[in-house]
């Protein structure tokens, strides 16, 4: 191994949403600075979270590191430009957090003689390019158990499983803000449900809203945090804004004050499309001792498998309604007891310290 700090480049499309961005942030912030030097490459300097990453002082490159396979001539030209970028900056490892099945990036890394790692963040294997991307990689990081069986059973020699993680020192039980309660019109007797998500159709938000509508309980209030300007969110608002039980709060860079208000967190993702890898938002809620209910699908199952009664079948409106009512009817002590157990699980199984150490060991082993 070279007698210098290992130069790791993290590639990511953008920081418009903070899901994968948080993982990149944690790695840049947490890797041992005596052994590792980190830089980031992204396609755009947009998104509120970009400014937070920028504040780390890590060098950020704006460079088109992915290229469409058609037309072939421009694809090859783009690959060679990316290869030159990797070599010119003398990176030791490229670790991609790009969401798609692009093959130009690992091909450029291979031509540059640089080990390439990518993190498989979401379910989905329809494109043939996923297999090619994996074969071109030195290592693949899968974030949940189902991926190992469904996608990587024939390449276990190059696949490791690291669940995503959160900072449990940052996300911990927090007293709710009375002024925020007042601002949102939440009364002392209200039972508050929150969901935090990138509002796209696969998130299944209508399952939650229909469940609450079915219960017809004026004490239940729903807070939805996430960008509410895209077509799916606009459609949701047109259908449900007249219902006084729901508020769309838009994107919030700091979700802690909103999670602190919640009696229940619900993640109602559908069992289709890209689905979940390991979603951050329910882990953040659990770390704050908020009870989480989630669809019984890949990724969410990794988080809630020791709490089977907190899972429901995806898109099962009545099933979710029953679980909401069950926990609303429980005593405060019962809810607090489960909240404490959920935080313990996050601290034990989704530790940021383990997340950082796993990656450090992966990088060291790649270069040995």
Secondary structure, DSSP 8 states (H G I E B T S, - for coil): --SS-EEEEEEES-SSSSHHHHHHHHHHHHS-TTTEEEEEEES---SHHHHHHHTTT-EEEE------S-SHHHHHHHHHHHHHHHHHTT-SEEEE---S---HHHHHHHHHT-EEEEEE-S----STHHHHHHHH-SEEEE-SHHHHHHT-TT-GGGEEE----B-TTTSS-----HHHHHHHT--TT-EEEEEE----GGG-HHHHHHHHHHHT-TTEEEEEES---SHHHHHHHHHHTTSTTEEEEE--S--HHHHTT-SEEEE---SSTT--SS-HHHHHHHHTT-EEEEESSTTHHHHHTT-GGGEE-TT-HHHHHHHHHHHHHS-HHHHHHHHHHHHHHHHHHSBHHHHHHHHHHHHHHHT-
